[in-house]
Amino acid sequence: MPVARPPADVGAPSFTVDGPLRGRTVGLRHEGSWRSWLLIVDEWQRYLRDDGAEPEVLLAKGRVGDEGERTRKDVASWAGRVDCGVTGLGTCGSCTSNSVSDAVALERLRRPAVVAVCKEFETHARNMASFLGHPSLKVLVLPYPLEGLPAGELRDIASAYYPRFLELLGATR
């Protein structure tokens, strides 16, 4: 009996900067929960400014009730103001889900997006992105665990992974 292959799941398009960062507003989104990601975001703000970009940081809060409604509005507003961005940190199930969801919010506005997750949550991030119709969402995979590392090691990780972040965005310095 002949069997037809199912059609490929193409999903929503993914976008890239395709040029220099200079003059762009780059969003950096965190949930305020992970000291490691806060330190990386802080370092990347400095790198972005050195590269001529203007970072815009968003603290994304709770996801339920009135606070959840405010958070969704804040994310939508932020996504509309930035030219591209990174969301993170996926280092637990709910943080990964929320980070992916907020990166998809950027992509839905045709903004290049990267979601930063720790290695342990890469599969969850990719599954979540596919479930949301964005199987090509760019995922920056960081070491796991990050949270217990000393500040100096986290700064080294921020420095080491910044070029990969730019590569995933399709941005040049």
N, C-alpha and C positions, 0 to 999 in steps of 0.2 A: 504494500500500500504506500503510495507516494505521500510524503509529508512536506508541507511548505514551511519554510523558515518564517518565524514572525518578523514583522518589520523592525528595523533598528530603532531604538529609542534615541532620537536625535536630541530632543529637549530644547530648552531655550538657548539662545545664543549667549556666548561669553564675550566680553569686551576687553580690550587692552588700550593702554595709553598711546602706544606707538610714537613715543617722542620723549623729549626732556621733561623733567619735573619742574624746572624753573617756571614760576608764575602760576603754578597749579595749587589748588587747595586739596590737601590730602587728609582724608578722615582716618582717625584712629579711635576705635571703639572698644571700651572695656566695661566690665560690670562692677568694678571696684572690689572684687572678691579676691583676686590673686595678686599678692605682692610681686611675684615674678613677672607677670604681664605688665603691671603698673611700671616696674622698673624698665622693661623693654620699651614700652610706649614712651616713657620719659626720654630714654636714649634716642629713640627714633625721631622724636620731635626735634631734637638737636641736629640729627643727621639731615632731616628734611629741610630745615632752615639753612643748613650749610649748602644744600643742593638747590637753594633758591625757591623752595616750595613753602607754602603756609600750612602747617598742620592745624587741624581742627579736631579736638578730642571730644568724644561723647561718652558720658557715663550713662549706660543703659541700666535701668533699675528693674524692679519686679515685673512679672508678666501676668499677674492675675488681678482681677478687680479694678478699682479706680486707678491704682498705680500702674497696672498693666496697660490700661487705655492711655495714660500719660506717656508711658514708655514707648508705645507704638507711635504716638504722635511725634515724640522727640526723635525717634529713629527716622521716621518719614521726613521730618523737617531737615535733619542732618544730612540724610541721603540726597536731598534736593539742593543742598548748599555746597557739597564737595564735588570735586572732579573725579575722584577715585578714592578707594579706601581699603582698610584692613579691619576686620572684626576679630575679636578674641576675648578670652582664650578658651579654647576647647580643651579642658583638662578634667572634666567630669561630664556625665551624661547631659544634664540640663544646660550647663554652660556651652557645651558643644552644639546642642540643638539651637539655643538662642543665638549663638555666634553665626551659625550657618543661616538661620532665618534672616538675620540682619544683613549678612553679605548678599543674600538673594534680594533683599529690599534695594540694595544699591544696583545690582544687575538689572532689576526690573525697570530702573530709570536709565538704563544704558550706561551706567557708571562702572568702570572696571573695578572688580572686587576680589579680595583675597580673604580667606578665612584662615586664621592661625590656630592650629590644634597641636596638642602633644601626640607623639607617636601612638600611644595607647588608644587614642580616640580617632585616629585617621579613618578607620573603616566606618565608624558611626557617622563621621562628618560626610564622607562620600555617599553613604546610603541616604542620609537625610537630604543632601543636595539633590540626589536623584529623585527622591520622593517628592520634593518640592518642584520638580521639573527642570532642574539645573544640574544635570550630570557633569557638565564641563566646568563647574565652579572651581576656581583655582584654590588649592589647599597648600598652605605652607606648614610643613610638618616639623615641629620642634621636638627636642629630646623630652623624654619622660623619665622620672618626674623632674619638674622645674622648681616646684615650690620650696623645697628644702635647701636649695643651693645658696651659697653665699653671694652677696651682692656683686663681688668682683667677677665671679663665674657667670652670673647673669648678664653683666655688661659685656663680657667676652662673647656670650651667645647672641646678644643683641647685635654686636658688631659683625659676627660671623654670618648671621642670617639676614641682615639688611640687604646685601646684594641679591640674594635669592628672592626676597620680597619684591624688589624692583624688577627683577627678571620676570616674575609671575605677572606683575602689572604691565609688563611691556614698556617700562619706563627707563630712561637713561639719565645719567647724572649730568 
